[in-house]
Amino acid sequence: MRNFIHKELSAGGWQKLSLKEQLGNIGSEVSRAARWRGKDEKLFWGAVERGLELFDLTLADSRWKGRRWEIARAREVFCDAVYGGKLYKSSLTELIPYFDLFALAVKQKI
């Protein structure tokens, strides 16, 4: 059995959120990882681990079966950014605006 960081979310709370809410929450961890990169390794890797867990919870959500390729690609690009952007030339700071759009859409009820 897996030990989840987000115990309440993994117990079904995550599936109560819309895709926009889920991606906005993932974006919070992307922002945290970007903020702590090169400053505090423990906080950086904690944000990365939490972000990956949220990606995995989103991928496991059966409502998004038609969107899994997009979610999986975003996870892949996030991993690339974490490990230096060698494959896609991605960076955490460049990913923040993508995820911020989802949080903004939730806030503005779009």
N, CA, C and O atoms as a Tinker XYZ file with bonds, in Angstrom:
   440  protein
     1  N      0.843000   -1.187000    0.000000    73     2
     2  CA     0.000000    0.000000    0.000000    64     1     3
     3  C      0.882000    1.242000    0.000000    63     2     4     5
     4  O      1.909000    1.294000    0.677000    81     3
     5  N      0.477000    2.199000   -0.742000    73     3     6
     6  CA     1.253000    3.434000   -0.891000    64     5     7
     7  C      0.959000    4.396000    0.251000    63     6     8     9
     8  O     -0.188000    4.527000    0.680000    81     7
     9  N      1.991000    5.065000    0.741000    73     7    10
    10  CA     1.818000    6.119000    1.734000    64     9    11
    11  C      1.658000    7.443000    1.002000    63    10    12    13
    12  O      2.605000    7.945000    0.397000    81    11
    13  N      0.464000    8.000000    1.059000    73    11    14
    14  CA     0.182000    9.250000    0.380000    64    13    15
    15  C      0.550000   10.436000    1.260000    63    14    16    17
    16  O      0.398000   10.388000    2.481000    81    15
    17  N      1.022000   11.473000    0.643000    73    15    18
    18  CA     1.280000   12.738000    1.336000    64    17    19
    19  C     -0.058000   13.435000    1.562000    63    18    20    21
    20  O     -0.334000   13.940000    2.650000    81    19
    21  N     -0.872000   13.452000    0.529000    73    19    22
    22  CA    -2.197000   14.085000    0.570000    64    21    23
    23  C     -3.228000   13.015000    0.923000    63    22    24    25
    24  O     -3.956000   12.538000    0.052000    81    23
    25  N     -3.288000   12.644000    2.187000    73    23    26
    26  CA    -4.126000   11.521000    2.619000    64    25    27
    27  C     -5.618000   11.753000    2.348000    63    26    28    29
    28  O     -6.293000   10.858000    1.841000    81    27
    29  N     -6.137000   12.929000    2.675000    73    27    30
    30  CA    -7.560000   13.204000    2.446000    64    29    31
    31  C     -7.886000   13.250000    0.957000    63    30    32    33
    32  O     -8.931000   12.760000    0.528000    81    31
    33  N     -6.997000   13.833000    0.182000    73    31    34
    34  CA    -7.232000   13.921000   -1.257000    64    33    35
    35  C     -7.181000   12.538000   -1.895000    63    34    36    37
    36  O     -7.989000   12.219000   -2.767000    81    35
    37  N     -6.232000   11.723000   -1.459000    73    35    38
    38  CA    -6.109000   10.384000   -2.039000    64    37    39
    39  C     -7.255000    9.474000   -1.616000    63    38    40    41
    40  O     -7.504000    8.455000   -2.261000    81    39
    41  N     -7.954000    9.827000   -0.544000    73    39    42
    42  CA    -9.087000    9.025000   -0.071000    64    41    43
    43  C    -10.390000    9.401000   -0.774000    63    42    44    45
    44  O    -11.462000    8.961000   -0.360000    81    43
    45  N    -10.312000   10.199000   -1.817000    73    43    46
    46  CA   -11.503000   10.535000   -2.588000    64    45    47
    47  C    -11.781000   12.022000   -2.708000    63    46    48    49
    48  O    -12.599000   12.433000   -3.532000    81    47
    49  N    -11.128000   12.818000   -1.916000    73    47    50
    50  CA   -11.344000   14.266000   -1.981000    64    49    51
    51  C    -10.893000   14.875000   -3.300000    63    50    52    53
    52  O    -11.478000   15.850000   -3.772000    81    51
    53  N     -9.857000   14.304000   -3.891000    73    51    54
    54  CA    -9.331000   14.831000   -5.150000    64    53    55
    55  C    -10.357000   14.699000   -6.271000    63    54    56    57
    56  O    -10.451000   15.571000   -7.135000    81    55
    57  N    -11.123000   13.615000   -6.256000    73    55    58
    58  CA   -12.121000   13.382000   -7.294000    64    57    59
    59  C    -13.326000   14.310000   -7.166000    63    58    60    61
    60  O    -14.175000   14.342000   -8.057000    81    59
    61  N    -13.411000   15.053000   -6.090000    73    59    62
    62  CA   -14.490000   16.035000   -5.931000    64    61    63
    63  C    -14.140000   17.360000   -6.603000    63    62    64    65
    64  O    -15.001000   18.224000   -6.771000    81    63
    65  N    -12.874000   17.516000   -6.985000    73    63    66
    66  CA   -12.418000   18.758000   -7.610000    64    65    67
    67  C    -12.551000   18.667000   -9.127000    63    66    68    69
    68  O    -12.451000   17.588000   -9.710000    81    67
    69  N    -12.776000   19.809000   -9.746000    73    67    70
    70  CA   -12.801000   19.865000  -11.213000    64    69    71
    71  C    -11.371000   19.727000  -11.739000    63    70    72    73
    72  O    -10.411000   19.831000  -10.975000    81    71
    73  N    -11.237000   19.494000  -13.031000    73    71    74
    74  CA    -9.905000   19.400000  -13.626000    64    73    75
    75  C     -9.149000   20.715000  -13.445000    63    74    76    77
    76  O     -7.948000   20.714000  -13.175000    81    75
    77  N     -9.851000   21.827000  -13.594000    73    75    78
    78  CA    -9.202000   23.132000  -13.396000    64    77    79
    79  C     -8.667000   23.254000  -11.977000    63    78    80    81
    80  O     -7.554000   23.738000  -11.771000    81    79
    81  N     -9.449000   22.821000  -11.003000    73    79    82
    82  CA    -9.006000   22.889000   -9.610000    64    81    83
    83  C     -7.810000   21.971000   -9.368000    63    82    84    85
    84  O     -6.863000   22.334000   -8.670000    81    83
    85  N     -7.868000   20.790000   -9.952000    73    83    86
    86  CA    -6.754000   19.862000   -9.791000    64    85    87
    87  C     -5.471000   20.435000  -10.387000    63    86    88    89
    88  O     -4.423000   20.413000   -9.742000    81    87
    89  N     -5.548000   20.944000  -11.606000    73    87    90
    90  CA    -4.361000   21.495000  -12.257000    64    89    91
    91  C     -3.873000   22.770000  -11.567000    63    90    92    93
    92  O     -2.671000   23.026000  -11.514000    81    91
    93  N     -4.792000   23.558000  -11.047000    73    91    94
    94  CA    -4.391000   24.734000  -10.280000    64    93    95
    95  C     -3.625000   24.351000   -9.029000    63    94    96    97
    96  O     -2.654000   25.015000   -8.667000    81    95
    97  N     -4.050000   23.290000   -8.368000    73    95    98
    98  CA    -3.343000   22.802000   -7.182000    64    97    99
    99  C     -1.976000   22.224000   -7.535000    63    98   100   101
   100  O     -1.007000   22.411000   -6.798000    81    99
   101  N     -1.903000   21.533000   -8.648000    73    99   102
   102  CA    -0.598000   21.048000   -9.111000    64   101   103
   103  C      0.318000   22.248000   -9.353000    63   102   104   105
   104  O      1.501000   22.216000   -9.015000    81   103
   105  N     -0.241000   23.299000   -9.937000    73   103   106
   106  CA     0.529000   24.512000  -10.191000    64   105   107
   107  C      1.104000   25.138000   -8.936000    63   106   108   109
   108  O      2.179000   25.736000   -8.977000    81   107
   109  N      0.400000   25.007000   -7.825000    73   107   110
   110  CA     0.936000   25.517000   -6.556000    64   109   111
   111  C      2.235000   24.815000   -6.192000    63   110   112   113
   112  O      3.176000   25.440000   -5.703000    81   111
   113  N      2.277000   23.510000   -6.436000    73   111   114
   114  CA     3.505000   22.764000   -6.139000    64   113   115
   115  C      4.606000   23.087000   -7.142000    63   114   116   117
   116  O      5.783000   23.127000   -6.783000    81   115
   117  N      4.230000   23.316000   -8.394000    73   115   118
   118  CA     5.217000   23.739000   -9.396000    64   117   119
   119  C      5.835000   25.068000   -8.967000    63   118   120   121
   120  O      7.051000   25.244000   -9.046000    81   119
   121  N      5.009000   25.992000   -8.518000    73   119   122
   122  CA     5.506000   27.301000   -8.052000    64   121   123
   123  C      6.416000   27.146000   -6.841000    63   122   124   125
   124  O      7.461000   27.790000   -6.753000    81   123
   125  N      6.012000   26.290000   -5.914000    73   123   126
   126  CA     6.852000   26.062000   -4.725000    64   125   127
   127  C      8.199000   25.465000   -5.127000    63   126   128   129
   128  O      9.244000   25.878000   -4.622000    81   127
   129  N      8.170000   24.503000   -6.027000    73   127   130
   130  CA     9.429000   23.900000   -6.471000    64   129   131
   131  C     10.328000   24.951000   -7.117000    63   130   132   133
   132  O     11.533000   24.982000   -6.863000    81   131
   133  N      9.747000   25.807000   -7.948000    73   131   134
   134  CA    10.526000   26.870000   -8.599000    64   133   135
   135  C     11.105000   27.825000   -7.551000    63   134   136   137
   136  O     12.253000   28.257000   -7.661000    81   135
   137  N     10.305000   28.146000   -6.543000    73   135   138
   138  CA    10.744000   29.073000   -5.498000    64   137   139
   139  C     11.918000   28.512000   -4.703000    63   138   140   141
   140  O     12.829000   29.258000   -4.344000    81   139
   141  N     11.913000   27.204000   -4.421000    73   139   142
   142  CA    12.919000   26.621000   -3.541000    64   141   143
   143  C     14.107000   26.013000   -4.268000    63   142   144   145
   144  O     15.098000   25.644000   -3.637000    81   143
   145  N     14.021000   25.905000   -5.584000    73   143   146
   146  CA    15.155000   25.341000   -6.331000    64   145   147
   147  C     16.406000   26.171000   -6.073000    63   146   148   149
   148  O     16.397000   27.393000   -6.224000    81   147
   149  N     17.469000   25.498000   -5.688000    73   147   150
   150  CA    18.745000   26.169000   -5.432000    64   149   151
   151  C     18.821000   26.892000   -4.104000    63   150   152   153
   152  O     19.866000   27.449000   -3.770000    81   151
   153  N     17.733000   26.900000   -3.330000    73   151   154
   154  CA    17.722000   27.586000   -2.030000    64   153   155
   155  C     17.605000   26.608000   -0.874000    63   154   156   157
   156  O     18.305000   26.732000    0.131000    81   155
   157  N     16.717000   25.637000   -1.021000    73   155   158
   158  CA    16.482000   24.663000    0.045000    64   157   159
   159  C     16.085000   23.341000   -0.607000    63   158   160   161
   160  O     14.949000   23.175000   -1.050000    81   159
   161  N     17.021000   22.416000   -0.660000    73   159   162
   162  CA    16.790000   21.150000   -1.352000    64   161   163
   163  C     15.641000   20.345000   -0.751000    63   162   164   165
   164  O     14.877000   19.713000   -1.481000    81   163
   165  N     15.516000   20.364000    0.560000    73   163   166
   166  CA    14.446000   19.608000    1.209000    64   165   167
   167  C     13.077000   20.150000    0.796000    63   166   168   169
   168  O     12.183000   19.374000    0.458000    81   167
   169  N     12.906000   21.460000    0.819000    73   167   170
   170  CA    11.641000   22.065000    0.409000    64   169   171
   171  C     11.398000   21.880000   -1.090000    63   170   172   173
   172  O     10.268000   21.649000   -1.520000    81   171
   173  N     12.465000   21.982000   -1.877000    73   171   174
   174  CA    12.352000   21.781000   -3.324000    64   173   175
   175  C     11.834000   20.377000   -3.627000    63   174   176   177
   176  O     10.837000   20.223000   -4.333000    81   175
   177  N     12.505000   19.353000   -3.099000    73   175   178
   178  CA    12.107000   17.977000   -3.397000    64   177   179
   179  C     10.760000   17.621000   -2.776000    63   178   180   181
   180  O     10.036000   16.779000   -3.307000    81   179
   181  N     10.420000   18.259000   -1.651000    73   179   182
   182  CA     9.087000   18.051000   -1.081000    64   181   183
   183  C      8.004000   18.540000   -2.031000    63   182   184   185
   184  O      6.991000   17.866000   -2.220000    81   183
   185  N      8.210000   19.711000   -2.632000    73   183   186
   186  CA     7.239000   20.252000   -3.595000    64   185   187
   187  C      7.168000   19.373000   -4.836000    63   186   188   189
   188  O      6.084000   19.145000   -5.374000    81   187
   189  N      8.306000   18.882000   -5.291000    73   187   190
   190  CA     8.329000   17.990000   -6.462000    64   189   191
   191  C      7.541000   16.723000   -6.160000    63   190   192   193
   192  O      6.714000   16.296000   -6.966000    81   191
   193  N      7.793000   16.124000   -5.008000    73   191   194
   194  CA     7.100000   14.885000   -4.634000    64   193   195
   195  C      5.591000   15.105000   -4.517000    63   194   196   197
   196  O      4.802000   14.290000   -4.993000    81   195
   197  N      5.199000   16.199000   -3.886000    73   195   198
   198  CA     3.770000   16.498000   -3.764000    64   197   199
   199  C      3.148000   16.751000   -5.134000    63   198   200   201
   200  O      2.038000   16.293000   -5.407000    81   199
   201  N      3.854000   17.475000   -5.993000    73   199   202
   202  CA     3.350000   17.732000   -7.335000    64   201   203
   203  C      3.155000   16.452000   -8.125000    63   202   204   205
   204  O      2.137000   16.282000   -8.796000    81   203
   205  N      4.118000   15.558000   -8.051000    73   203   206
   206  CA     3.993000   14.281000   -8.762000    64   205   207
   207  C      2.840000   13.455000   -8.219000    63   206   208   209
   208  O      2.133000   12.795000   -8.981000    81   207
   209  N      2.647000   13.487000   -6.916000    73   207   210
   210  CA     1.521000   12.759000   -6.345000    64   209   211
   211  C      0.193000   13.322000   -6.857000    63   210   212   213
   212  O     -0.723000   12.561000   -7.171000    81   211
   213  N      0.087000   14.644000   -6.940000    73   211   214
   214  CA    -1.137000   15.254000   -7.451000    64   213   215
   215  C     -1.343000   14.933000   -8.927000    63   214   216   217
   216  O     -2.470000   14.701000   -9.362000    81   215
   217  N     -0.259000   14.920000   -9.695000    73   215   218
   218  CA    -0.376000   14.490000  -11.089000    64   217   219
   219  C     -0.915000   13.064000  -11.159000    63   218   220   221
   220  O     -1.806000   12.769000  -11.955000    81   219
   221  N     -0.373000   12.189000  -10.327000    73   219   222
   222  CA    -0.799000   10.791000  -10.353000    64   221   223
   223  C     -2.255000   10.636000   -9.930000    63   222   224   225
   224  O     -2.979000    9.818000  -10.496000    81   223
   225  N     -2.689000   11.410000   -8.945000    73   223   226
   226  CA    -4.096000   11.369000   -8.542000    64   225   227
   227  C     -4.990000   11.859000   -9.679000    63   226   228   229
   228  O     -6.080000   11.326000   -9.886000    81   227
   229  N     -4.541000   12.855000  -10.405000    73   227   230
   230  CA    -5.309000   13.374000  -11.539000    64   229   231
   231  C     -5.373000   12.334000  -12.656000    63   230   232   233
   232  O     -6.431000   12.122000  -13.247000    81   231
   233  N     -4.263000   11.698000  -12.941000    73   231   234
   234  CA    -4.239000   10.668000  -13.980000    64   233   235
   235  C     -5.117000    9.468000  -13.608000    63   234   236   237
   236  O     -5.652000    8.790000  -14.486000    81   235
   237  N     -5.260000    9.212000  -12.318000    73   235   238
   238  CA    -6.085000    8.089000  -11.859000    64   237   239
   239  C     -7.570000    8.429000  -11.833000    63   238   240   241
   240  O     -8.403000    7.539000  -11.656000    81   239
   241  N     -7.911000    9.691000  -12.006000    73   239   242
   242  CA    -9.309000   10.131000  -11.976000    64   241   243
   243  C     -9.983000    9.728000  -13.288000    63   242   244   245
   244  O     -9.636000   10.242000  -14.351000    81   243
   245  N    -10.934000    8.820000  -13.212000    73   243   246
   246  CA   -11.558000    8.260000  -14.412000    64   245   247
   247  C    -12.327000    9.294000  -15.239000    63   246   248   249
   248  O    -12.610000    9.054000  -16.412000    81   247
   249  N    -12.665000   10.435000  -14.645000    73   247   250
   250  CA   -13.385000   11.467000  -15.404000    64   249   251
   251  C    -12.543000   12.047000  -16.528000    63   250   252   253
   252  O    -13.084000   12.591000  -17.491000    81   251
   253  N    -11.238000   11.937000  -16.419000    73   251   254
   254  CA   -10.356000   12.596000  -17.395000    64   253   255
   255  C     -9.752000   11.615000  -18.375000    63   254   256   257
   256  O     -8.698000   11.900000  -18.943000    81   255
   257  N    -10.383000   10.460000  -18.598000    73   255   258
   258  CA    -9.771000    9.456000  -19.472000    64   257   259
   259  C     -9.477000    9.991000  -20.876000    63   258   260   261
   260  O     -8.511000    9.554000  -21.502000    81   259
   261  N    -10.268000   10.903000  -21.373000    73   259   262
   262  CA   -10.009000   11.490000  -22.683000    64   261   263
   263  C     -8.945000   12.567000  -22.659000    63   262   264   265
   264  O     -8.519000   13.032000  -23.716000    81   263
   265  N     -8.506000   12.972000  -21.480000    73   263   266
   266  CA    -7.505000   14.043000  -21.343000    64   265   267
   267  C     -6.190000   13.520000  -20.764000    63   266   268   269
   268  O     -5.268000   14.298000  -20.519000    81   267
   269  N     -6.102000   12.228000  -20.550000    73   267   270
   270  CA    -4.920000   11.669000  -19.873000    64   269   271
   271  C     -3.624000   11.947000  -20.620000    63   270   272   273
   272  O     -2.588000   12.171000  -19.994000    81   271
   273  N     -3.666000   11.937000  -21.952000    73   271   274
   274  CA    -2.433000   12.198000  -22.711000    64   273   275
   275  C     -1.902000   13.591000  -22.401000    63   274   276   277
   276  O     -0.693000   13.783000  -22.271000    81   275
   277  N     -2.805000   14.566000  -22.283000    73   275   278
   278  CA    -2.403000   15.946000  -21.998000    64   277   279
   279  C     -1.853000   16.067000  -20.582000    63   278   280   281
   280  O     -0.836000   16.723000  -20.353000    81   279
   281  N     -2.533000   15.431000  -19.640000    73   279   282
   282  CA    -2.097000   15.469000  -18.243000    64   281   283
   283  C     -0.749000   14.757000  -18.106000    63   282   284   285
   284  O      0.151000   15.242000  -17.420000    81   283
   285  N     -0.621000   13.608000  -18.761000    73   283   286
   286  CA     0.632000   12.860000  -18.701000    64   285   287
   287  C      1.779000   13.647000  -19.340000    63   286   288   289
   288  O      2.911000   13.602000  -18.860000    81   287
   289  N      1.481000   14.361000  -20.413000    73   287   290
   290  CA     2.524000   15.178000  -21.053000    64   289   291
   291  C      2.947000   16.324000  -20.138000    63   290   292   293
   292  O      4.133000   16.641000  -20.046000    81   291
   293  N      1.978000   16.948000  -19.460000    73   291   294
   294  CA     2.320000   18.017000  -18.511000    64   293   295
   295  C      3.202000   17.466000  -17.389000    63   294   296   297
   296  O      4.138000   18.132000  -16.946000    81   295
   297  N      2.898000   16.243000  -16.932000    73   295   298
   298  CA     3.727000   15.596000  -15.896000    64   297   299
   299  C      5.133000   15.350000  -16.432000    63   298   300   301
   300  O      6.121000   15.588000  -15.736000    81   299
   301  N      5.219000   14.874000  -17.667000    73   299   302
   302  CA     6.505000   14.606000  -18.299000    64   301   303
   303  C      7.342000   15.885000  -18.427000    63   302   304   305
   304  O      8.543000   15.872000  -18.158000    81   303
   305  N      6.716000   16.970000  -18.831000    73   303   306
   306  CA     7.430000   18.244000  -18.974000    64   305   307
   307  C      7.850000   18.763000  -17.603000    63   306   308   309
   308  O      8.934000   19.328000  -17.458000    81   307
   309  N      6.992000   18.573000  -16.591000    73   307   310
   310  CA     7.362000   18.950000  -15.222000    64   309   311
   311  C      8.610000   18.172000  -14.784000    63   310   312   313
   312  O      9.547000   18.757000  -14.242000    81   311
   313  N      8.621000   16.868000  -15.016000    73   311   314
   314  CA     9.792000   16.061000  -14.658000    64   313   315
   315  C     11.031000   16.536000  -15.407000    63   314   316   317
   316  O     12.117000   16.608000  -14.833000    81   315
   317  N     10.871000   16.857000  -16.683000    73   315   318
   318  CA    11.991000   17.374000  -17.467000    64   317   319
   319  C     12.526000   18.659000  -16.845000    63   318   320   321
   320  O     13.738000   18.840000  -16.733000    81   319
   321  N     11.626000   19.546000  -16.443000    73   319   322
   322  CA    12.047000   20.809000  -15.829000    64   321   323
   323  C     12.772000   20.567000  -14.509000    63   322   324   325
   324  O     13.770000   21.224000  -14.212000    81   323
   325  N     12.277000   19.638000  -13.735000    73   323   326
   326  CA    12.908000   19.311000  -12.444000    64   325   327
   327  C     14.349000   18.843000  -12.662000    63   326   328   329
   328  O     15.243000   19.189000  -11.889000    81   327
   329  N     14.567000   18.056000  -13.718000    73   327   330
   330  CA    15.895000   17.502000  -13.969000    64   329   331
   331  C     16.708000   18.306000  -14.984000    63   330   332   333
   332  O     17.610000   17.769000  -15.626000    81   331
   333  N     16.390000   19.578000  -15.125000    73   331   334
   334  CA    17.236000   20.475000  -15.894000    64   333   335
   335  C     16.794000   20.791000  -17.305000    63   334   336   337
   336  O     17.505000   21.505000  -18.012000    81   335
   337  N     15.656000   20.293000  -17.746000    73   335   338
   338  CA    15.125000   20.655000  -19.050000    64   337   339
   339  C     15.906000   20.134000  -20.237000    63   338   340   341
   340  O     15.924000   20.761000  -21.297000    81   339
   341  N     16.551000   18.992000  -20.068000    73   339   342
   342  CA    17.392000   18.466000  -21.147000    64   341   343
   343  C     16.595000   17.993000  -22.362000    63   342   344   345
   344  O     17.046000   18.158000  -23.496000    81   343
   345  N     15.426000   17.410000  -22.141000    73   343   346
   346  CA    14.653000   16.844000  -23.250000    64   345   347
   347  C     13.809000   17.906000  -23.964000    63   346   348   349
   348  O     13.813000   17.981000  -25.192000    81   347
   349  N     13.088000   18.719000  -23.195000    73   347   350
   350  CA    12.160000   19.698000  -23.775000    64   349   351
   351  C     12.609000   21.143000  -23.587000    63   350   352   353
   352  O     11.900000   22.071000  -23.977000    81   351
   353  N     13.766000   21.333000  -22.999000    73   351   354
   354  CA    14.261000   22.692000  -22.700000    64   353   355
   355  C     13.272000   23.438000  -21.803000    63   354   356   357
   356  O     13.114000   24.653000  -21.915000    81   355
   357  N     12.617000   22.705000  -20.921000    73   355   358
   358  CA    11.600000   23.298000  -20.044000    64   357   359
   359  C     12.233000   23.782000  -18.746000    63   358   360   361
   360  O     13.312000   23.336000  -18.354000    81   359
   361  N     11.544000   24.692000  -18.100000    73   359   362
   362  CA    11.960000   25.169000  -16.783000    64   361   363
   363  C     10.715000   25.328000  -15.917000    63   362   364   365
   364  O      9.610000   25.532000  -16.419000    81   363
   365  N     10.918000   25.232000  -14.633000    73   363   366
   366  CA     9.783000   25.368000  -13.716000    64   365   367
   367  C      9.135000   26.741000  -13.841000    63   366   368   369
   368  O      7.910000   26.853000  -13.827000    81   367
   369  N      9.944000   27.775000  -13.961000    73   367   370
   370  CA     9.373000   29.124000  -14.051000    64   369   371
   371  C      8.552000   29.306000  -15.329000    63   370   372   373
   372  O      7.590000   30.074000  -15.336000    81   371
   373  N      8.915000   28.616000  -16.398000    73   371   374
   374  CA     8.131000   28.696000  -17.633000    64   373   375
   375  C      6.827000   27.912000  -17.540000    63   374   376   377
   376  O      5.893000   28.182000  -18.295000    81   375
   377  N      6.745000   26.945000  -16.627000    73   375   378
   378  CA     5.515000   26.165000  -16.450000    64   377   379
   379  C      4.480000   26.894000  -15.590000    63   378   380   381
   380  O      3.285000   26.617000  -15.693000    81   379
   381  N      4.918000   27.801000  -14.764000    73   379   382
   382  CA     4.006000   28.484000  -13.835000    64   381   383
   383  C      2.839000   29.161000  -14.563000    63   382   384   385
   384  O      1.698000   28.972000  -14.140000    81   383
   385  N      3.054000   29.932000  -15.626000    73   383   386
   386  CA     1.911000   30.577000  -16.298000    64   385   387
   387  C      0.871000   29.585000  -16.826000    63   386   388   389
   388  O     -0.323000   29.881000  -16.807000    81   387
   389  N      1.307000   28.420000  -17.292000    73   387   390
   390  CA     0.370000   27.398000  -17.775000    64   389   391
   391  C     -0.585000   26.994000  -16.658000    63   390   392   393
   392  O     -1.800000   26.971000  -16.854000    81   391
   393  N     -0.042000   26.680000  -15.497000    73   391   394
   394  CA    -0.872000   26.238000  -14.377000    64   393   395
   395  C     -1.649000   27.391000  -13.748000    63   394   396   397
   396  O     -2.757000   27.197000  -13.249000    81   395
   397  N     -1.073000   28.585000  -13.770000    73   395   398
   398  CA    -1.777000   29.755000  -13.218000    64   397   399
   399  C     -3.093000   30.023000  -13.946000    63   398   400   401
   400  O     -4.050000   30.508000  -13.341000    81   399
   401  N     -3.145000   29.714000  -15.227000    73   399   402
   402  CA    -4.386000   29.912000  -15.984000    64   401   403
   403  C     -5.531000   29.077000  -15.418000    63   402   404   405
   404  O     -6.678000   29.524000  -15.416000    81   403
   405  N     -5.236000   27.883000  -14.944000    73   403   406
   406  CA    -6.274000   27.033000  -14.359000    64   405   407
   407  C     -6.749000   27.604000  -13.030000    63   406   408   409
   408  O     -7.949000   27.640000  -12.759000    81   407
   409  N     -5.811000   28.048000  -12.205000    73   407   410
   410  CA    -6.192000   28.653000  -10.920000    64   409   411
   411  C     -7.001000   29.912000  -11.146000    63   410   412   413
   412  O     -7.971000   30.154000  -10.427000    81   411
   413  N     -6.633000   30.712000  -12.118000    73   411   414
   414  CA    -7.360000   31.941000  -12.444000    64   413   415
   415  C     -8.766000   31.609000  -12.940000    63   414   416   417
   416  O     -9.729000   32.280000  -12.567000    81   415
   417  N     -8.889000   30.593000  -13.767000    73   415   418
   418  CA   -10.211000   30.189000  -14.283000    64   417   419
   419  C    -11.115000   29.758000  -13.142000    63   418   420   421
   420  O    -12.310000   30.055000  -13.154000    81   419
   421  N    -10.564000   29.063000  -12.159000    73   419   422
   422  CA   -11.365000   28.641000  -10.995000    64   421   423
   423  C    -11.794000   29.871000  -10.206000    63   422   424   425
   424  O    -12.955000   30.001000   -9.820000    81   423
   425  N    -10.849000   30.766000   -9.971000    73   423   426
   426  CA   -11.149000   31.972000   -9.193000    64   425   427
   427  C    -12.208000   32.826000   -9.863000    63   426   428   429
   428  O    -13.080000   33.379000   -9.192000    81   427
   429  N    -12.138000   32.939000  -11.187000    73   427   430
   430  CA   -13.092000   33.765000  -11.929000    64   429   431
   431  C    -14.325000   32.994000  -12.362000    63   430   432   433
   432  O    -15.204000   33.531000  -13.036000    81   431
   433  N    -14.380000   31.700000  -11.959000    73   431   434
   434  CA   -15.509000   30.828000  -12.288000    64   433   435
   435  C    -15.784000   30.744000  -13.787000    63   434   436   437
   436  O    -16.924000   30.828000  -14.245000    81   435
   437  N    -14.694000   30.575000  -14.528000    73   435   438
   438  CA   -14.781000   30.450000  -15.990000    64   437   439
   439  C    -14.994000   28.995000  -16.351000    63   438   440
   440  O    -15.096000   28.661000  -17.532000    81   439
